Amino acid sequence: MTSGRRIVTRILRIYWVVLLLIGEIGLYRWHISRCKWPSREKLAEASPDFVHVAIVADPQIVDHYSYGQSGFFLRTVEFFTDIYIRKSYRFLQTIRNPSAVIFLGDLMDGGREWTDEAWHKEYERYKSLFVNRSPQRMRTYDMAGNHDIGIGNTVVPHALERFHKYIGPTNQVLNIADHEIILLDTLTLENDNPQTSNSSRQLVQQLSEDRSGDKPRLLFTHVPMSRPDGTYCGFERQSKIKFLPNRRGYQFRDQLFANTTLRLLDAIRPNAVFSGDDHDSCTVEHKIPSSQNTTTEYTIGAFGWASGVPIASYALMTLYPRTSKVNAQFQVRRCFLPYQLGIYEVYIASFAMSLLVVAVLCYRGSHSYHPAALYSQINRGSSDAPECERHLVYFSLPSSESLSPSPSSSLPLPVITPGKWSFSKRGFFAQFLSIMKEIICVAVPTYILCLSYFYVC
């Protein structure tokens, strides 16, 4: 291999190492590092006991019910979607260090459909993706989604019971930093069976009657609140449809019923509402009927990249406790994760570029030049001379008599045959495969090491 080919090969190897380190690790760290906790310096100084809460919506890990696939294709999709979630959640913990994480439901895609045996297998997979690396410091709270237990009258009783047994209650009221964090199961709230809806309805009634406290109330619901058709969702929404649809289908609903929404707003009077389910961002204002005040609802986008929205997202919330200097309040900020399809597109383009560069390099290196042959016109036509002599050219000094032009005495002019270039297909493919092997032998181990870091460490 010539020095030029060695240099190009070395550059391509370094390029792929750097590209994979950036694409598999660097971009994740950068996206999570650049989205900081919302805070105000004066409030932080006056109330140093603020609490950081991360909000994750719709992990909805891919399974058989996601695309109706099985076998190798399903395993491949599961692997690449799982590693995205694993990396994102790991960096969310190590870089942002939240005190609590609230999951807004739809933990698994087909949770309501699985048999117990299959469900336990999927739940173990879910727990392996969302590992709590600081259990003594960070608390996690899981809400149920319609993909976990169903919704309304289609709630699956066994799936609901299973969720309660292995994950936790679907209704909770948490007191964090002088705020009432209300995790309300609105999925069972709209169920007509009292045995199913009793817990949710009792909680709403209890909150309606308890007006003594002055703590801000933050309501968390999996399904977004009802709103007038075409209500604008804000500039952070990625979909071309800039409003939240109001569709209904098999065990899903885009919005709660209008009467349920009015009932909740009037009974709880939340200072803010947080919802998921839609997989995209949406921010709307709701009027509270009894007080004519307004409250903001933040619909958080999905945490996975295969959820129908180009860029996955989550939210960060800072809670300020009550002090003598500061009234209790909170701040919210949406954050976005790397565009995974864009990363793969860069990989594909880089691979095509590498193939092209190596092909051009090998094409030029597979041509050989054959120098010109100098021989006598006379000897070329003589078949009597030996083979070795037929290609010789004899030069002799002419005599004085032959200095004058004479056709009979003039020497034959030598003939120069031009050199030729020849291309060797065999040589081309041998060089091409050799160089690509050197590049792949560096790129593949680098990729494996990047992924192994999130599985081993």
C-alpha positions as CSV (number, residue, x, y, z in Angstrom):
1,M,0.0,0.0,0.0
2,T,1.4,3.4,-1.0
3,S,1.9,6.2,1.5
4,G,-1.1,8.1,0.1
5,R,-3.4,5.2,0.6
6,R,-2.1,4.7,4.1
7,I,-2.8,8.3,5.0
8,V,-6.4,8.2,3.6
9,T,-7.1,4.9,5.3
10,R,-5.8,6.3,8.6
11,I,-8.0,9.5,8.2
12,L,-11.1,7.4,7.6
13,R,-10.4,5.2,10.6
14,I,-10.0,8.2,12.9
15,Y,-13.1,9.8,11.3
16,W,-15.3,6.8,12.2
17,V,-14.0,6.6,15.7
18,V,-14.8,10.3,16.3
19,L,-18.1,10.1,14.5
20,L,-19.3,7.1,16.6
21,L,-18.2,8.6,19.9
22,I,-20.1,11.8,19.1
23,G,-23.2,10.0,17.7
24,E,-23.5,7.4,20.5
25,I,-22.3,9.4,23.5
26,G,-21.4,13.0,22.8
27,L,-24.8,14.1,21.4
28,Y,-26.7,12.6,24.4
29,R,-24.5,14.4,26.9
30,W,-24.7,17.6,25.0
31,H,-28.5,17.7,24.7
32,I,-29.0,16.9,28.3
33,S,-26.3,19.2,29.5
34,R,-27.6,22.2,27.6
35,C,-31.1,21.9,29.0
36,K,-30.7,23.1,32.6
37,W,-33.1,23.2,35.5
38,P,-35.4,26.2,35.3
39,S,-34.5,28.6,38.1
40,R,-34.3,32.2,39.1
41,E,-31.3,33.3,40.9
42,K,-33.1,35.4,43.4
43,L,-35.6,32.6,44.2
44,A,-32.8,30.1,44.5
45,E,-30.9,32.3,46.9
46,A,-34.0,33.0,49.0
47,S,-35.1,29.4,49.0
48,P,-32.1,27.1,48.8
49,D,-34.2,24.0,49.6
50,F,-35.7,23.9,46.1
51,V,-36.4,20.4,44.7
52,H,-35.8,19.2,41.1
53,V,-38.3,16.9,39.5
54,A,-38.0,15.3,36.1
55,I,-41.2,14.4,34.1
56,V,-41.0,11.5,31.7
57,A,-44.0,10.7,29.5
58,D,-44.9,7.6,27.4
59,P,-41.7,5.5,27.3
60,Q,-44.0,2.8,25.7
61,I,-41.2,0.4,25.1
62,V,-41.6,-1.4,21.7
63,D,-43.0,-4.9,21.7
64,H,-45.0,-7.2,19.5
65,Y,-48.1,-5.0,19.7
66,S,-46.3,-1.9,18.4
67,Y,-45.9,-2.9,14.8
68,G,-47.4,-6.4,14.7
69,Q,-43.9,-7.8,14.0
70,S,-42.0,-10.7,15.5
71,G,-38.7,-12.5,15.2
72,F,-35.5,-10.9,14.0
73,F,-37.1,-7.6,12.9
74,L,-38.8,-7.1,16.2
75,R,-35.6,-7.9,18.1
76,T,-33.7,-5.4,16.0
77,V,-36.2,-2.6,16.6
78,E,-36.4,-3.4,20.3
79,F,-32.6,-3.2,20.6
80,F,-32.2,0.2,18.9
81,T,-35.1,1.8,20.7
82,D,-34.1,0.3,24.0
83,I,-30.5,1.6,23.8
84,Y,-31.8,5.1,23.1
85,I,-34.0,5.1,26.2
86,R,-31.2,3.6,28.3
87,K,-28.7,6.2,27.3
88,S,-31.1,9.1,27.7
89,Y,-32.3,8.1,31.1
90,R,-28.7,7.4,32.3
91,F,-27.5,10.8,31.3
92,L,-30.6,12.4,32.7
93,Q,-29.7,11.0,36.1
94,T,-25.9,11.5,36.1
95,I,-26.0,15.0,34.6
96,R,-29.2,16.5,36.0
97,N,-29.4,14.6,39.3
98,P,-33.2,14.9,39.9
99,S,-34.6,14.4,43.3
100,A,-37.7,12.7,41.8
101,V,-38.9,11.3,38.5
102,I,-42.6,11.1,37.6
103,F,-43.6,8.8,34.8
104,L,-46.9,9.8,33.1
105,G,-48.0,6.4,32.0
106,D,-47.8,4.1,29.0
107,L,-44.8,2.3,30.4
108,M,-45.2,-0.5,27.9
109,D,-46.9,-0.7,24.6
110,G,-48.9,-3.9,25.0
111,G,-49.1,-4.1,28.8
112,R,-52.9,-4.4,28.8
113,E,-52.7,-7.3,26.3
114,W,-49.9,-9.5,27.8
115,T,-50.4,-12.7,29.7
116,D,-48.8,-12.7,33.1
117,E,-45.8,-14.6,32.0
118,A,-45.1,-12.3,29.0
119,W,-45.9,-9.2,31.1
120,H,-43.3,-10.1,33.7
121,K,-40.7,-10.5,31.0
122,E,-41.5,-7.1,29.5
123,Y,-41.6,-5.5,32.9
124,E,-38.1,-6.8,33.7
125,R,-37.0,-5.3,30.4
126,Y,-38.6,-2.0,31.4
127,K,-36.8,-1.9,34.8
128,S,-33.5,-2.7,33.1
129,L,-33.9,0.5,31.0
130,F,-35.0,2.8,33.8
131,V,-32.5,1.8,36.5
132,N,-32.5,4.1,39.5
133,R,-28.8,4.7,40.0
134,S,-29.4,6.6,43.3
135,P,-32.3,4.9,45.1
136,Q,-31.4,6.6,48.4
137,R,-31.6,10.0,47.0
138,M,-34.0,9.8,44.0
139,R,-37.6,8.7,44.1
140,T,-39.6,7.4,41.1
141,Y,-43.4,7.4,40.7
142,D,-45.1,5.5,38.0
143,M,-48.6,6.4,36.7
144,A,-50.7,4.0,34.5
145,G,-51.5,4.7,30.9
146,N,-54.1,3.4,28.6
147,H,-51.5,1.0,27.0
148,D,-50.9,-0.4,30.5
149,I,-54.5,-0.9,31.7
150,G,-56.9,0.4,29.1
151,I,-59.2,3.4,29.5
152,G,-62.8,4.2,30.6
153,N,-65.1,1.2,30.2
154,T,-62.3,-0.7,28.3
155,V,-60.1,-0.9,31.4
156,V,-58.8,-4.4,31.8
157,P,-59.5,-5.5,35.4
158,H,-56.7,-8.0,35.5
159,A,-54.2,-5.5,34.0
160,L,-55.2,-2.9,36.6
161,E,-54.9,-5.4,39.5
162,R,-51.5,-6.4,38.1
163,F,-50.3,-2.8,37.9
164,H,-51.3,-2.2,41.5
165,K,-49.6,-5.4,42.7
166,Y,-46.2,-5.0,41.0
167,I,-45.8,-1.3,40.2
168,G,-47.9,0.6,42.7
169,P,-51.1,2.6,43.3
170,T,-52.5,4.5,40.3
171,N,-53.7,7.3,42.6
172,Q,-51.3,9.1,44.9
173,V,-51.0,12.5,46.5
174,L,-47.3,13.5,47.2
175,N,-46.1,16.4,49.3
176,I,-42.9,17.7,47.7
177,A,-41.4,21.1,48.6
178,D,-44.7,22.4,50.0
179,H,-46.6,21.4,46.8
180,E,-49.4,18.9,46.5
181,I,-48.4,16.6,43.6
182,I,-51.6,14.8,42.6
183,L,-51.1,11.7,40.5
184,L,-54.7,11.0,39.4
185,D,-55.8,7.9,37.5
186,T,-58.2,9.5,35.1
187,L,-58.3,6.2,33.1
188,T,-60.5,4.5,35.7
189,L,-62.3,7.8,36.6
190,E,-64.4,7.5,33.5
191,N,-65.3,3.8,34.1
192,D,-68.9,3.1,34.9
193,N,-68.1,0.2,37.2
194,P,-67.9,1.6,40.8
195,Q,-65.4,-1.1,41.8
196,T,-63.0,0.1,39.1
197,S,-63.6,3.9,39.5
198,N,-64.1,4.1,43.2
199,S,-60.5,5.0,44.2
200,S,-60.2,7.8,41.6
201,R,-63.6,9.3,42.4
202,Q,-62.9,9.2,46.1
203,L,-59.7,11.1,45.7
204,V,-61.4,13.8,43.6
205,Q,-64.1,14.1,46.2
206,Q,-61.5,14.3,49.0
207,L,-59.6,17.0,47.2
208,S,-62.8,18.9,46.5
209,E,-63.7,19.0,50.1
210,D,-60.2,19.8,51.4
211,R,-60.0,23.6,51.0
212,S,-58.0,24.3,54.1
213,G,-54.5,23.9,52.7
214,D,-52.8,26.7,50.9
215,K,-50.3,24.5,49.1
216,P,-50.1,24.8,45.3
217,R,-51.7,21.8,43.6
218,L,-50.1,20.2,40.5
219,L,-52.3,17.7,38.8
220,F,-50.8,14.9,36.8
221,T,-53.0,12.9,34.4
222,H,-52.1,10.5,31.6
223,V,-54.8,11.7,29.2
224,P,-54.9,15.5,28.4
225,M,-57.8,17.6,29.4
226,S,-60.6,18.5,27.0
227,R,-60.3,21.8,25.1
228,P,-62.2,23.5,22.2
229,D,-61.4,22.0,18.8
230,G,-58.4,23.6,17.1
231,T,-56.9,25.1,20.3
232,Y,-53.3,26.1,19.4
233,C,-50.7,24.0,21.2
234,G,-47.7,26.4,21.0
235,F,-44.6,26.7,19.0
236,E,-42.8,23.7,20.6
237,R,-45.2,21.2,19.0
238,Q,-43.5,19.2,16.2
239,S,-46.5,17.8,14.4
240,K,-47.9,19.6,11.4
241,I,-51.2,19.5,13.2
242,K,-50.7,22.4,15.7
243,F,-53.6,21.4,17.9
244,L,-54.5,18.3,20.0
245,P,-57.0,16.1,18.1
246,N,-60.0,14.6,19.8
247,R,-60.0,11.1,18.4
248,R,-61.3,7.9,20.0
249,G,-60.4,4.3,19.2
250,Y,-59.6,0.9,20.6
251,Q,-58.7,1.5,24.2
252,F,-57.5,5.1,23.6
253,R,-58.8,8.6,23.7
254,D,-56.9,11.8,22.9
255,Q,-58.8,13.9,25.5
256,L,-60.8,13.4,28.6
257,F,-64.6,14.0,28.3
258,A,-65.5,17.7,28.6
259,N,-67.7,17.1,31.7
260,T,-64.8,15.2,33.4
261,T,-62.4,18.0,32.6
262,L,-64.8,20.7,34.1
263,R,-65.3,18.5,37.2
264,L,-61.6,18.1,37.8
265,L,-60.7,21.8,37.3
266,D,-63.5,22.9,39.6
267,A,-62.9,20.3,42.3
268,I,-59.1,20.4,42.4
269,R,-58.4,23.9,41.2
270,P,-54.8,23.0,40.1
271,N,-52.1,25.6,39.7
272,A,-50.9,23.5,36.7
273,V,-51.8,20.3,34.9
274,F,-49.3,17.8,33.4
275,S,-50.3,15.2,30.9
276,G,-48.8,12.8,28.4
277,D,-50.4,10.3,25.9
278,D,-50.2,12.5,22.8
279,H,-46.4,11.9,22.3
280,D,-46.0,15.6,21.3
281,S,-45.7,18.9,23.2
282,C,-48.8,21.1,23.8
283,T,-49.4,24.0,26.1
284,V,-52.9,25.4,26.7
285,E,-54.8,27.5,29.2
286,H,-57.9,26.2,31.0
287,K,-60.5,28.3,32.8
288,I,-61.5,27.1,36.2
289,P,-65.3,27.4,36.2
290,S,-66.0,28.3,39.9
291,S,-63.2,30.9,40.2
292,Q,-62.8,32.2,36.7
293,N,-59.0,31.8,37.2
294,T,-56.9,30.0,34.6
295,T,-54.4,27.2,34.8
296,T,-51.8,26.0,32.4
297,E,-51.7,22.4,31.1
298,Y,-48.3,21.1,29.9
299,T,-48.5,18.0,27.7
300,I,-45.1,16.3,27.7
301,G,-43.8,14.6,24.6
302,A,-42.8,10.9,24.5
303,F,-39.4,9.8,25.8
304,G,-38.7,7.3,23.0
305,W,-37.7,8.0,19.4
306,A,-40.1,5.4,17.7
307,S,-43.3,7.1,18.9
308,G,-44.3,8.9,15.8
309,V,-42.7,12.2,16.7
310,P,-39.3,13.1,15.2
311,I,-37.6,14.2,18.4
312,A,-38.1,12.7,21.9
313,S,-38.5,15.0,24.9
314,Y,-39.1,15.3,28.6
315,A,-39.6,18.1,31.2
316,L,-37.7,19.5,34.1
317,M,-39.5,21.2,37.0
318,T,-38.1,23.2,39.9
319,L,-40.3,23.4,43.0
320,Y,-39.6,26.2,45.5
321,P,-40.8,25.5,49.1
322,R,-42.5,28.2,51.2
323,T,-40.2,30.4,53.1
324,S,-40.4,33.8,54.8
325,K,-39.1,35.4,51.7
326,V,-40.6,33.5,48.8
327,N,-44.1,32.2,48.2
328,A,-44.3,28.6,47.1
329,Q,-44.1,28.3,43.3
330,F,-42.7,26.3,40.5
331,Q,-41.0,26.5,37.1
332,V,-41.2,24.1,34.1
333,R,-38.9,23.7,31.1
334,R,-39.3,21.2,28.2
335,C,-36.1,19.5,27.0
336,F,-35.4,17.6,23.8
337,L,-33.2,14.5,23.2
338,P,-31.1,13.8,20.1
339,Y,-32.8,13.2,16.8
340,Q,-32.0,9.5,16.4
341,L,-33.1,9.1,12.8
342,G,-30.8,12.0,11.9
343,I,-27.9,10.2,13.6
344,Y,-28.5,7.1,11.5
345,E,-28.8,9.2,8.4
346,V,-25.4,10.7,9.1
347,Y,-24.0,7.2,9.6
348,I,-25.4,6.0,6.2
349,A,-24.1,9.1,4.4
350,S,-20.7,8.6,6.0
351,F,-20.6,5.0,5.0
352,A,-21.5,5.9,1.4
353,M,-18.8,8.6,1.4
354,S,-16.2,6.1,2.7
355,L,-17.1,3.6,0.0
356,L,-16.7,6.3,-2.6
357,V,-13.4,7.5,-1.3
358,V,-12.0,4.0,-1.1
359,A,-13.3,3.1,-4.5
360,V,-11.6,6.1,-6.1
361,L,-8.4,5.4,-4.3
362,C,-8.3,1.8,-5.3
363,Y,-9.4,2.6,-8.9
364,R,-6.4,4.9,-9.3
365,G,-4.1,2.4,-7.7
366,S,-5.3,-0.5,-9.9
367,H,-3.9,1.0,-13.1
368,S,-0.4,0.1,-14.2
369,Y,1.6,1.8,-16.9
370,H,3.6,-0.1,-19.5
371,P,6.5,2.0,-20.9
372,A,7.1,2.6,-24.6
373,A,9.1,0.1,-26.8
374,L,11.7,1.6,-29.1
375,Y,12.6,-0.7,-32.1
376,S,13.7,-0.7,-35.7
377,Q,11.2,-0.5,-38.6
378,I,13.4,-3.0,-40.5
379,N,14.0,-5.4,-37.7
380,R,10.3,-5.3,-36.8
381,G,9.6,-6.8,-40.2
382,S,12.4,-9.3,-40.3
383,S,11.4,-12.7,-39.2
384,D,14.8,-14.2,-39.6
385,A,16.5,-12.4,-36.8
386,P,16.3,-13.9,-33.4
387,E,13.6,-12.7,-31.1
388,C,16.0,-10.8,-28.9
389,E,17.5,-9.0,-31.9
390,R,14.3,-8.1,-33.7
391,H,13.6,-5.4,-31.1
392,L,17.1,-3.8,-31.1
393,V,17.8,-0.6,-32.9
394,Y,21.3,-0.2,-34.3
395,F,22.9,3.3,-34.7
396,S,26.1,4.1,-36.6
397,L,27.7,7.3,-37.7
398,P,27.1,7.9,-41.3
399,S,30.1,8.3,-43.7
400,S,30.9,11.6,-45.3
401,E,29.5,10.4,-48.6
402,S,26.2,9.7,-47.0
403,L,25.9,13.2,-45.6
404,S,24.1,14.3,-48.8
405,P,20.5,13.3,-49.1
406,S,20.1,10.1,-50.8
407,P,17.0,7.9,-50.6
408,S,19.0,4.7,-50.9
409,S,21.5,5.6,-48.2
410,S,19.2,7.1,-45.5
411,L,18.9,5.2,-42.3
412,P,15.4,4.0,-41.2
413,L,13.8,6.1,-38.5
414,P,13.1,4.4,-35.2
415,V,9.6,3.9,-34.2
416,I,8.3,4.6,-30.7
417,T,5.2,2.8,-29.5
418,P,3.3,4.8,-26.9
419,G,3.0,3.4,-23.4
420,K,-0.3,1.9,-22.3
421,W,-2.4,1.9,-19.1
422,S,-4.1,-1.2,-18.0
423,F,-6.8,-1.8,-15.3
424,S,-6.8,-4.8,-13.1
425,K,-10.3,-5.7,-11.7
426,R,-8.8,-8.3,-9.4
427,G,-6.3,-5.8,-8.0
428,F,-9.1,-3.2,-7.5
429,F,-11.3,-5.5,-5.5
430,A,-8.4,-6.8,-3.5
431,Q,-7.3,-3.3,-2.5
432,F,-10.9,-2.2,-1.9
433,L,-11.7,-5.1,0.4
434,S,-8.4,-4.7,2.2
435,I,-8.9,-1.0,3.0
436,M,-12.6,-1.4,4.0
437,K,-11.6,-4.2,6.3
438,E,-9.1,-2.0,8.0
439,I,-11.8,0.7,8.5
440,I,-14.5,-1.7,9.7
441,C,-12.1,-3.4,12.1
442,V,-11.9,-0.1,13.9
443,A,-15.4,1.2,13.5
444,V,-17.3,-1.9,14.6
445,P,-15.3,-2.4,17.9
446,T,-15.8,1.3,18.6
447,Y,-19.5,1.0,18.2
448,I,-19.7,-2.1,20.4
449,L,-17.6,-0.4,23.1
450,C,-19.9,2.6,23.1
451,L,-23.0,0.4,23.5
452,S,-21.3,-1.8,26.1
453,Y,-20.6,1.2,28.3
454,F,-24.4,1.6,28.9
455,Y,-24.9,-2.1,29.6
456,V,-21.8,-2.9,31.7
457,C,-21.1,0.3,33.6
